[in-house]
Amino acid sequence: MKKLTLKEVYSKYGNVEFEFNSYYKFRFTFRANFGGKGILVDFGGSGDDIYKFEVMSGCKEKLNAIDCEIVLLSVIENGEMVEQYIN
């Protein structure tokens, strides 16, 4: 598995459209399919982050447009994690 830097995350996946998936304990989770890979990204982590943007079921946003700190990004291919960023 390859560990990504934040710069690599935005370079590779910044223009990918992610769909809102869930919210739990100040974390927003979005998911996308890109190039045959599944991508999950978690934003937030603090109570202040929940006021930075509005989401609803089916909401789609490009990674570059989401104004919140990335906590975790996981890229999965053929059932295996191939790339990951952890803040």
Beta strands, then each sheet from edge to edge (+ up, - down):
strand 1: 2-3
strand 2: 17-24
strand 3: 27-34
strand 4: 37-44
strand 5: 60-62
strand 6: 70-77
strand 7: 80-86
sheet 1: 1+ 7+ 6- 4+ 3- 2+ 5-
end
